[in-house]
Amino acid sequence: MKRNRVAIGTRGSKLALWQAEWVKSELNRLYPDLEVELIKIKTTGDKILDVPLAQVGGKGLFVKEIEESLLRHESDIAVHSMKDVPTDFPEGLHLAVVCKREDPRDAFISKIRNSEFKFQKFRDLSKGAKVGTSSLRRSCQLLNIRPDIRIEQLRGNLDTRLRKLDEGQFDAIILAAAGVKRLGLHHRITEILDFDVSLPAIGQGAVGIECRTEDGFINKLIAPLGHPETFICVKAERAFLKRLEGGCQVPIAAYARIIRHKSEARNQKSNPPSPPFSKGGQGGINQIYDINHQSILVMDGLVGSITGDTVIKAHIEGNPDQAEHLGSEIAEDILSRGAKAILDEVYGRGILEVNGEISS
Protein backbone atom coordinates (compact mmCIF):
# COMPACT_ATOMS: atom_id res chain seq x y z
CA MET A 1 0.00 0.00 0.00
CA LYS A 2 1.35 3.40 -0.93
CA ARG A 3 -0.64 5.13 1.82
CA ASN A 4 -1.10 3.82 5.34
CA ARG A 5 -3.47 6.41 6.83
CA VAL A 6 -7.15 7.11 6.22
CA ALA A 7 -9.19 9.86 7.87
CA ILE A 8 -12.94 9.28 8.31
CA GLY A 9 -15.18 12.34 8.55
CA THR A 10 -18.21 11.74 10.76
CA ARG A 11 -20.79 13.47 12.89
CA GLY A 12 -20.15 13.29 16.62
CA SER A 13 -23.39 11.63 17.76
CA LYS A 14 -23.19 8.23 19.40
CA LEU A 15 -24.89 6.55 16.43
CA ALA A 16 -22.72 8.32 13.84
CA LEU A 17 -19.61 7.31 15.76
CA TRP A 18 -20.84 3.71 15.95
CA GLN A 19 -21.17 3.68 12.16
CA ALA A 20 -17.75 5.26 11.64
CA GLU A 21 -16.16 2.88 14.15
CA TRP A 22 -17.72 -0.06 12.32
CA VAL A 23 -16.21 1.12 9.03
CA LYS A 24 -12.88 1.61 10.79
CA SER A 25 -12.97 -1.94 12.20
CA GLU A 26 -13.78 -3.39 8.78
CA LEU A 27 -10.90 -1.50 7.17
CA ASN A 28 -8.54 -2.67 9.91
CA ARG A 29 -9.74 -6.22 9.39
CA LEU A 30 -9.03 -6.00 5.67
CA TYR A 31 -5.81 -4.00 6.02
CA PRO A 32 -4.12 -4.64 9.40
CA ASP A 33 -1.34 -2.11 8.75
CA LEU A 34 -3.74 0.71 7.90
CA GLU A 35 -3.99 3.61 10.34
CA VAL A 36 -7.57 4.89 10.52
CA GLU A 37 -8.46 8.16 12.24
CA LEU A 38 -11.92 9.52 13.04
CA ILE A 39 -12.52 13.25 12.58
CA LYS A 40 -15.66 14.48 14.33
CA ILE A 41 -17.43 17.28 12.48
CA LYS A 42 -20.42 19.31 13.67
CA THR A 43 -22.99 19.80 10.91
CA THR A 44 -25.71 22.41 10.55
CA GLY A 45 -28.31 19.87 11.61
CA ASP A 46 -26.34 19.19 14.80
CA LYS A 47 -26.06 22.88 15.66
CA ILE A 48 -29.74 23.84 15.27
CA LEU A 49 -31.68 21.86 17.85
CA ASP A 50 -34.41 24.31 18.86
CA VAL A 51 -36.06 24.61 15.45
CA PRO A 52 -37.90 21.90 13.47
CA LEU A 53 -35.80 20.64 10.56
CA ALA A 54 -38.58 21.47 8.12
CA GLN A 55 -38.30 25.13 9.15
CA VAL A 56 -34.51 25.16 8.76
CA GLY A 57 -34.93 24.27 5.08
CA GLY A 58 -32.31 23.25 2.55
CA LYS A 59 -30.75 19.88 1.84
CA GLY A 60 -27.69 18.24 3.27
CA LEU A 61 -28.18 19.53 6.82
CA PHE A 62 -26.22 16.59 8.21
CA VAL A 63 -23.57 16.19 5.49
CA LYS A 64 -22.53 19.60 4.09
CA GLU A 65 -19.69 20.33 6.52
CA ILE A 66 -18.38 16.77 6.20
CA GLU A 67 -18.33 17.09 2.41
CA GLU A 68 -16.40 20.33 2.72
CA SER A 69 -13.84 18.45 4.81
CA LEU A 70 -13.48 15.93 1.97
CA LEU A 71 -12.99 18.67 -0.60
CA ARG A 72 -10.31 20.29 1.57
CA HIS A 73 -8.57 16.88 1.83
CA GLU A 74 -8.91 16.95 5.61
CA SER A 75 -10.92 13.71 5.42
CA ASP A 76 -10.54 10.85 2.96
CA ILE A 77 -13.96 9.27 3.36
CA ALA A 78 -17.26 10.31 4.92
CA VAL A 79 -19.57 7.83 6.64
CA HIS A 80 -23.25 8.78 6.45
CA SER A 81 -26.67 7.46 7.33
CA MET A 82 -28.07 7.18 3.81
CA LYS A 83 -31.38 8.77 4.80
CA ASP A 84 -29.45 12.03 5.42
CA VAL A 85 -27.65 12.11 2.06
CA PRO A 86 -29.00 14.42 -0.71
CA THR A 87 -29.45 12.97 -4.18
CA ASP A 88 -26.89 15.35 -5.71
CA PHE A 89 -23.22 15.51 -4.73
CA PRO A 90 -20.76 18.41 -4.92
CA GLU A 91 -18.46 18.30 -7.92
CA GLY A 92 -15.56 15.97 -7.19
CA LEU A 93 -17.42 13.76 -4.70
CA HIS A 94 -19.53 10.62 -5.14
CA LEU A 95 -21.22 7.81 -3.27
CA ALA A 96 -18.70 5.00 -3.61
CA VAL A 97 -20.15 2.35 -1.32
CA VAL A 98 -23.40 1.42 0.40
CA CYS A 99 -22.97 -1.15 3.17
CA LYS A 100 -25.39 -3.96 3.97
CA ARG A 101 -28.66 -2.61 5.28
CA GLU A 102 -29.93 -3.04 8.82
CA ASP A 103 -33.65 -3.22 9.59
CA PRO A 104 -35.16 -0.32 7.58
CA ARG A 105 -38.38 -0.04 9.59
CA ASP A 106 -39.49 2.46 12.23
CA ALA A 107 -39.69 1.53 15.90
CA PHE A 108 -42.54 2.49 18.22
CA ILE A 109 -41.17 3.09 21.73
CA SER A 110 -43.72 3.49 24.51
CA LYS A 111 -43.32 5.16 27.86
CA ILE A 112 -42.55 2.66 30.62
CA ARG A 113 -44.98 2.48 33.54
CA ASN A 114 -44.57 0.07 36.48
CA SER A 115 -41.72 -1.70 34.65
CA GLU A 116 -43.94 -2.37 31.62
CA PHE A 117 -44.70 -0.54 28.40
CA LYS A 118 -47.64 1.82 28.91
CA PHE A 119 -48.88 0.96 25.40
CA GLN A 120 -48.09 -2.39 23.81
CA LYS A 121 -48.71 -1.26 20.21
CA PHE A 122 -49.03 1.97 18.27
CA ARG A 123 -52.72 1.30 17.64
CA ASP A 124 -53.25 0.98 21.43
CA LEU A 125 -52.43 4.64 22.06
CA SER A 126 -55.12 6.52 23.96
CA LYS A 127 -56.94 9.45 22.36
CA GLY A 128 -54.81 12.58 22.55
CA ALA A 129 -51.61 10.66 23.34
CA LYS A 130 -48.44 12.69 22.73
CA VAL A 131 -46.09 11.09 20.21
CA GLY A 132 -42.64 12.55 19.60
CA THR A 133 -40.98 12.51 16.20
CA SER A 134 -38.79 14.87 14.19
CA SER A 135 -40.10 13.56 10.87
CA LEU A 136 -42.93 14.86 8.70
CA ARG A 137 -42.77 11.52 6.89
CA ARG A 138 -43.61 9.66 10.08
CA SER A 139 -46.17 12.13 11.38
CA CYS A 140 -48.20 12.23 8.18
CA GLN A 141 -48.51 8.44 8.09
CA LEU A 142 -49.31 8.08 11.80
CA LEU A 143 -51.92 10.83 11.68
CA ASN A 144 -53.48 9.19 8.64
CA ILE A 145 -54.18 6.13 10.79
CA ARG A 146 -54.72 7.87 14.14
CA PRO A 147 -55.80 11.51 13.61
CA ASP A 148 -56.69 11.73 17.29
CA ILE A 149 -53.11 11.60 18.58
CA ARG A 150 -50.85 14.64 19.05
CA ILE A 151 -47.56 14.77 17.15
CA GLU A 152 -44.97 16.88 18.96
CA GLN A 153 -41.51 18.03 18.00
CA LEU A 154 -38.64 15.77 19.09
CA ARG A 155 -35.01 16.63 18.28
CA GLY A 156 -31.65 15.53 19.66
CA ASN A 157 -29.57 12.37 19.55
CA LEU A 158 -31.01 8.98 20.41
CA ASP A 159 -30.10 9.15 24.11
CA THR A 160 -31.69 12.59 24.40
CA ARG A 161 -34.90 11.41 22.77
CA LEU A 162 -35.18 8.40 25.07
CA ARG A 163 -34.48 10.61 28.10
CA LYS A 164 -37.30 12.97 27.12
CA LEU A 165 -39.62 9.98 26.83
CA ASP A 166 -38.55 8.68 30.25
CA GLU A 167 -39.07 12.13 31.76
CA GLY A 168 -42.71 11.98 30.73
CA GLN A 169 -42.64 14.57 27.96
CA PHE A 170 -44.22 12.02 25.57
CA ASP A 171 -46.39 8.93 25.76
CA ALA A 172 -44.35 7.36 22.97
CA ILE A 173 -41.71 8.23 20.40
CA ILE A 174 -40.86 6.92 16.94
CA LEU A 175 -37.25 6.17 15.98
CA ALA A 176 -35.45 4.31 13.20
CA ALA A 177 -35.14 0.70 14.33
CA ALA A 178 -31.65 0.41 12.83
CA GLY A 179 -30.17 3.07 15.11
CA VAL A 180 -31.78 1.63 18.22
CA LYS A 181 -30.50 -1.84 17.38
CA ARG A 182 -26.99 -0.67 16.48
CA LEU A 183 -26.60 0.97 19.87
CA GLY A 184 -27.71 -2.20 21.66
CA LEU A 185 -31.04 -0.81 22.86
CA HIS A 186 -33.28 -3.53 21.43
CA HIS A 187 -35.03 -3.85 24.81
CA ARG A 188 -36.45 -0.33 24.48
CA ILE A 189 -38.40 -1.17 21.31
CA THR A 190 -42.10 -1.73 22.03
CA GLU A 191 -43.14 -2.55 18.47
CA ILE A 192 -41.56 -2.61 15.02
CA LEU A 193 -44.00 -0.82 12.72
CA ASP A 194 -45.10 -2.62 9.57
CA PHE A 195 -44.64 -0.81 6.29
CA ASP A 196 -48.40 -0.30 5.94
CA VAL A 197 -48.20 1.82 9.12
CA SER A 198 -44.95 3.69 8.49
CA LEU A 199 -43.03 3.36 5.24
CA PRO A 200 -39.39 4.31 5.92
CA ALA A 201 -37.26 7.19 4.75
CA ILE A 202 -35.20 6.83 1.60
CA GLY A 203 -32.12 4.77 2.44
CA GLN A 204 -33.16 4.21 6.06
CA GLY A 205 -31.05 1.56 7.77
CA ALA A 206 -28.21 1.77 5.25
CA VAL A 207 -24.76 3.31 5.75
CA GLY A 208 -23.06 5.02 2.80
CA ILE A 209 -19.44 5.95 2.23
CA GLU A 210 -18.67 9.09 0.22
CA CYS A 211 -15.24 10.02 -1.10
CA ARG A 212 -13.43 12.04 -3.76
CA THR A 213 -14.25 10.69 -7.22
CA GLU A 214 -10.68 10.81 -8.52
CA ASP A 215 -9.01 9.24 -5.48
CA GLY A 216 -8.37 5.82 -6.97
CA PHE A 217 -6.57 4.54 -3.89
CA ILE A 218 -9.47 5.27 -1.55
CA ASN A 219 -12.12 4.03 -3.97
CA LYS A 220 -10.33 0.70 -4.29
CA LEU A 221 -9.68 0.54 -0.56
CA ILE A 222 -13.32 0.83 0.49
CA ALA A 223 -14.89 -1.17 -2.34
CA PRO A 224 -14.99 -4.48 -0.40
CA LEU A 225 -17.29 -2.86 2.19
CA GLY A 226 -20.07 -2.49 -0.36
CA HIS A 227 -23.20 -4.64 -0.48
CA PRO A 228 -24.43 -4.63 -4.10
CA GLU A 229 -28.02 -5.67 -3.34
CA THR A 230 -28.44 -2.82 -0.85
CA PHE A 231 -26.84 -0.40 -3.33
CA ILE A 232 -29.37 -1.30 -6.02
CA CYS A 233 -32.33 -0.89 -3.67
CA VAL A 234 -31.09 2.42 -2.28
CA LYS A 235 -30.41 3.60 -5.82
CA ALA A 236 -34.07 2.98 -6.73
CA GLU A 237 -35.28 4.85 -3.65
CA ARG A 238 -32.98 7.80 -4.31
CA ALA A 239 -34.19 8.03 -7.92
CA PHE A 240 -37.72 8.25 -6.53
CA LEU A 241 -36.66 11.06 -4.18
CA LYS A 242 -34.74 12.89 -6.91
CA ARG A 243 -37.72 12.92 -9.28
CA LEU A 244 -39.87 14.34 -6.49
CA GLU A 245 -37.16 16.96 -5.79
CA GLY A 246 -37.40 16.07 -2.13
CA GLY A 247 -35.08 16.14 0.85
CA CYS A 248 -34.98 14.28 4.15
CA GLN A 249 -37.34 16.78 5.84
CA VAL A 250 -40.42 16.25 3.63
CA PRO A 251 -43.27 13.68 3.84
CA ILE A 252 -41.81 11.30 1.26
CA ALA A 253 -41.15 7.61 1.90
CA ALA A 254 -39.99 4.60 -0.09
CA TYR A 255 -38.65 1.11 0.37
CA ALA A 256 -37.19 -1.17 -2.30
CA ARG A 257 -36.11 -4.78 -1.92
CA ILE A 258 -34.96 -7.62 -4.16
CA ILE A 259 -36.77 -10.94 -3.90
CA ARG A 260 -35.98 -14.28 -5.48
CA HIS A 261 -39.18 -15.17 -7.27
CA LYS A 262 -41.94 -13.07 -8.72
CA SER A 263 -44.57 -15.17 -6.93
CA GLU A 264 -43.23 -13.87 -3.61
CA ALA A 265 -43.79 -10.22 -4.56
CA ARG A 266 -47.46 -10.28 -3.55
CA ASN A 267 -46.45 -11.02 0.04
CA GLN A 268 -43.80 -8.31 0.32
CA LYS A 269 -45.94 -5.16 0.47
CA SER A 270 -46.17 -4.81 4.24
CA ASN A 271 -43.22 -6.60 5.80
CA PRO A 272 -39.54 -6.81 4.91
CA PRO A 273 -38.29 -10.11 3.53
CA SER A 274 -35.47 -12.04 5.06
CA PRO A 275 -32.26 -11.23 3.16
CA PRO A 276 -32.70 -13.34 0.02
CA PHE A 277 -29.01 -13.68 -0.67
CA SER A 278 -25.75 -11.96 0.12
CA LYS A 279 -22.90 -11.86 -2.34
CA GLY A 280 -20.63 -9.41 -0.49
CA GLY A 281 -17.76 -8.33 -2.71
CA GLN A 282 -17.24 -4.99 -4.39
CA GLY A 283 -19.54 -2.00 -4.15
CA GLY A 284 -19.83 1.03 -6.39
CA ILE A 285 -22.45 3.16 -8.04
CA ASN A 286 -21.91 1.76 -11.53
CA GLN A 287 -21.66 -1.90 -10.57
CA ILE A 288 -23.96 -4.43 -12.24
CA TYR A 289 -25.34 -6.96 -9.75
CA ASP A 290 -25.36 -10.49 -11.12
CA ILE A 291 -28.65 -11.90 -9.81
CA ASN A 292 -30.86 -14.79 -10.77
CA HIS A 293 -33.06 -13.93 -13.74
CA GLN A 294 -36.15 -14.72 -11.64
CA SER A 295 -35.26 -12.10 -9.04
CA ILE A 296 -37.18 -8.83 -9.15
CA LEU A 297 -37.04 -5.45 -7.48
CA VAL A 298 -40.19 -4.64 -5.52
CA MET A 299 -40.74 -1.07 -4.38
CA ASP A 300 -43.35 0.94 -2.50
CA GLY A 301 -43.44 4.72 -2.27
CA LEU A 302 -45.67 7.44 -0.88
CA VAL A 303 -46.18 11.17 -0.49
CA GLY A 304 -48.41 12.50 2.28
CA SER A 305 -49.93 15.78 3.38
CA ILE A 306 -48.57 17.32 6.58
CA THR A 307 -51.86 16.77 8.43
CA GLY A 308 -52.13 13.14 7.30
CA ASP A 309 -55.44 13.78 5.56
CA THR A 310 -54.03 12.55 2.26
CA VAL A 311 -51.48 9.80 1.66
CA ILE A 312 -50.77 8.77 -1.93
CA LYS A 313 -49.16 5.34 -2.28
CA ALA A 314 -47.78 3.40 -5.23
CA HIS A 315 -46.20 0.00 -5.85
CA ILE A 316 -43.95 -1.20 -8.65
CA GLU A 317 -42.06 -4.35 -9.64
CA GLY A 318 -39.34 -4.83 -12.23
CA ASN A 319 -35.83 -5.80 -13.23
CA PRO A 320 -33.19 -4.84 -10.63
CA ASP A 321 -30.96 -3.67 -13.49
CA GLN A 322 -33.55 -0.92 -14.07
CA ALA A 323 -33.53 0.30 -10.46
CA GLU A 324 -33.27 4.02 -11.19
CA HIS A 325 -35.87 3.84 -13.95
CA LEU A 326 -38.28 2.06 -11.61
CA GLY A 327 -37.72 4.67 -8.91
CA SER A 328 -38.47 7.48 -11.36
CA GLU A 329 -41.49 5.65 -12.78
CA ILE A 330 -43.16 5.18 -9.39
CA ALA A 331 -42.51 8.86 -8.66
CA GLU A 332 -44.26 9.83 -11.91
CA ASP A 333 -47.22 7.66 -10.92
CA ILE A 334 -47.54 9.40 -7.55
CA LEU A 335 -47.11 12.85 -9.09
CA SER A 336 -49.88 12.11 -11.58
CA ARG A 337 -52.25 11.36 -8.69
CA GLY A 338 -51.86 14.61 -6.81
CA ALA A 339 -48.47 14.50 -5.07
CA LYS A 340 -47.22 17.66 -6.78
CA ALA A 341 -49.88 19.80 -5.10
CA ILE A 342 -49.01 18.29 -1.72
CA LEU A 343 -45.27 18.89 -2.14
CA ASP A 344 -45.82 22.42 -3.44
CA GLU A 345 -47.77 23.18 -0.29
CA VAL A 346 -45.04 21.69 1.94
CA TYR A 347 -42.27 23.64 0.22
CA GLY A 348 -44.33 26.82 0.18
CA ARG A 349 -45.15 26.98 3.88
CA GLY A 350 -42.85 29.02 6.09
CA ILE A 351 -44.03 27.28 9.26
CA LEU A 352 -45.12 23.65 9.24
CA GLU A 353 -47.77 22.71 11.77
CA VAL A 354 -49.28 19.41 12.76
CA ASN A 355 -52.31 19.40 15.11
CA GLY A 356 -51.41 22.95 16.10
CA GLU A 357 -47.87 21.95 17.03
CA ILE A 358 -44.87 23.14 15.06
CA SER A 359 -43.27 19.89 14.02
CA SER A 360 -41.03 18.11 11.56
N, C-alpha and C positions, 0 to 999 in steps of 0.2 A: 504494500500500500504506500502510495506517495505521501498521503496525509494521514496523520494519526490522531486528529482532534476534530470533533464535531460539536457545534454549539446548537442547542435546541431552544428556540424561542417559545415561551408558553405563558399563559396567564398564571396568576399566583394562587388561584383558588385550590382548595384541596382536591377537587375532582380533576381540574386541569393538570395539576401536578401528578396525580395518579396516572393520567394518560401519558404524560411526558416521561414519567419514570418507567412506565411499561415499555415505551418505545426505546428508551435508553437500555433497559435490560435485554430487550431483543437484539439490539445492535451489539451489545457486549457479548451476548451468546454467540452471535454469528462471527464477530470480530473481537476476540479476547484482548488484542493489543490496542484497541481503539479507545481513546480518551473521549468521554462524552460529558459535556457540561450543560447544565440547565440555566437558562437566562430568564428570570421572571420579569414580565412586562405588564404594566397596568394599562388596560385599554379604556376607551371612552365608556363602554358599558359597565366597567368595573368602578369608574369614578362617579357616575351619576346613579345614585341609589334611591334618591327621594322623589324621582319623577318616573311615571310609567314609560316603558321603552317605546310604546307607540307614540308618545308625545315628543320623545327625543328626536325621532325621525332619522332618516338616512339608513344606509346599509353598511354592513361591516363594523358594527359597534364593538364587537368582541375580537376583531382580527386586524383592524387597520394599523395600529401601532406595531403589531408583531410583523406585519408585512413590510412596514417601513424599516424595521430592524434587518429583515432579509435583504432589502435593497441597498442598505448601507453596509452589507457584509458583516454585520455584528452577530447575526445568527446564520446558520447554514440550512436549517430546516425549521418549520413551524408545525406544531402539533395542535390540531383543532378538533373540537366537536363539529361534525359535519353540518349539524343543524344551524350553526352560527356562520357558515361560510357563504358569502355572496356568490352568485352564479358567474360573475365576471371577475377576472383577476387583473391586477396592475400589470402593465407591460414588463416582461422579464420574469414573471412568476407564473407557476402553474401547479395544479393539483397532481402530484406524481403518484401518490399511493392512497388507497383507502383500505384500512385494515378490516378484519373480519368483524361483522356486526354483532353487538350484544342485543339483548331483547329490545326491540324498537318501541314497545308499547308504553302507555302512561300508567302510573301507579297512583291509586287512591289510598291516601294515608289518613286514617281517622284519629281524632283525639282519643287518648287513653283515659278511661275512667274505671276506678277500682280494679286496676291491673288488666283490664280488658278493653278492646276497642269499643268506643261509644257507639259507632255504627259499623256493622259488619260488611256492608256493601254500599256503593254509591247510591243505588236506588232506595236504600233504607234511610237516607237523610231526612230529617224532619223538615217541615215547611219553614222557610225562612232561615235555614241553616247557612252559616257563613263558610264559604269555601275560598281558600286562598290560591291564586295562581297568577303568574306574570304573563300569561299567554292569551291573546285574543283567540287564537286557534282553539285552545281548550275551552275557554269560556263560552264561545258561540255554540260549540257542540253540546256542552253540558246544559246550557240554558235551553237548547232545543228540546232536550229530553225532560228537564226539570226547571221550567220557568219560574218556579216558586222559590228557588234557592237564591242566596245573595253571593255574587262573585265579588271578592275584594282583592285589592292590589297586594301582591306578595313579591318582594324583591330580596336579594341577598344570596349568599352561597347556601349550599344544602344544609349545613349545620345551623345557619341562621334561620332558615325557613322552618326546620324542625323545632328549633327553640321557640319560635313564635307560636307554633301549634301547641307545644307543651305548656306555654304560658297562658293558654286559653284565648288567644286572639282570634282563633278560627276553630270551627268544628271539624274541619278536614282540609287537607291541601292536596294538590295534584302535582306530581313530579315525574320526570322521566325515569322509568324503571331502571334503565341502564346505569344511570349515575348512582342510584341508591344501591344497586347490586355491586357495582365496582368498589364502592366504599365500605362494603361488608355490612350494610344495614338492612339486609333482607327482612329481618324480624320486624322492621317498622312498617312494612307494606301490608296494608289491610286487604287490598284487592288489586289485581292486575286488570285494567280495563280492556274489554274486547274492542276490536276495531270499529264495531258498529255503535259503540259509545263514544270513543275518542280516537279518531284516526291520527297518527303521529305527524310530527313535523318532518319536513323534508330532510332526509339523512339522519334522523334521530337514531341514536344507538351506535352510530358508526364514527370512527376516528379517522381523520384525514391528515396526510402529511404534505405540506406545501414547500416548494423550494424554488431556487432560481432555475429557469428553463435551461440555460446554457451550461450549468454546472454538471458536466458529465460524470464526474467522480461521485458526487452526492446522489445523483439520480440512480446510478448503478448500485450504490451502497444500500439505499433504502428499498430498492425494488423487491427483495425477498419478503418484505413485510406486508406486501399487498395481498388482498383476497379478491381475485377476479370476479367471483359471483357477486360479492357485495358491491364492487365497483360498478358493475353493469346496472344493478338495481338502483343505486344512488344516482347514477347518470340519468336514468329514466325520470326519477323524481325531480332532479335539478332541471331537466329540460321542461318539465311541467311548470316548475316555479318560474323559470326564465320567460316562458311564453306568457305567463300571467303578470310578468314584471313585478313580482312580489319579493319581499324580504322576510326575515325571520320574525317580524313583529306584526304580521297581518294574518287574518283568519283563513289561511290556506293550509291544506294538509294533503299528504300523499304517502302511499306505501306500495312498493314494488317488491316482488319476490319471484324466484325461479322455481318451478316445480317440475317433477320428472315427466308426468304424463298428463295429457290434456284432460283426461277424465277426472283428475283430481282438482281441477281448477274450480269446479262448482262448489267445492267444500272449503275454499280458501278465502272467502270474502270477509269473514269475521275474525278468524283467528290465525296466528302465524303458523306456518308449517314447521316441522322439525327441519333442521338443515338437511337438504336433500343430498348434498354431496359437498366435499371440500377438496379442492385440488391444490390449495396452497400455491407456492411458486411465485412468479413475478407479477407485479402490479403494473399500473400505468394506464393513462387515459386512452391511449390508442390501441390497447391490447385487444385482440380477438379471443374470446373465451370458447374453447373447444368443448361443447356440450353435446349430449345426446340429441339426435334430431327430433325426438319426441318431447324434449323439454320446452316449456314455454314460459314467457314472462307474463305474470299476472299483476295488474296494478289497479289500485283504487285511488281516487282523488276527490277533493271537495273544496268548495269555497262557501263561507257562511257569513251572514250578516252579524254585526257586532252584538245585537240583542238576542241572537239565536232564533229569531222568527223564521228566517229562511236559511236552509242548508241545501246546497246543490251538489249532488254526488254523481260520480261516473265511474265506470268499470271498463277495463280494456284487457285484452289478451293478445299475445303475438310472439314473434320471433325475438329472442334475446339479442340477436345481432342488430335489431332495429330499435334498441332501447330508447334512444333520444327521439326518434320519430314517434314512438308510441307515447312518450311523455308529452310531446307537443300536440299529438292528436287528441289525447284525453283533455288537454287544456282547451283546445278549440271547441270540443263538445260542451264543456262547462261554460265557456264564454257565450256560446250560442244560446244557452238556456238561462241567461240573465246574470252571470257572474260579473260581467263588466260593470254593470250599474252598481253592484254591491261594492266592488273594489274601488270604483270612482268615489263612492261615498266615504269609504274608509280613508282613502288618501286625501280627500278634500276636507276632512274634519280636523280642526285645530286641537280639539279636546275630545278624547274618546271616552264615552261613558257606558257603563253597563249597570242596569238597575239603579241608576242614580249615583253609582260609585265610579270615580275615575279609575280606570283599570287597563291592563294590557296583558 
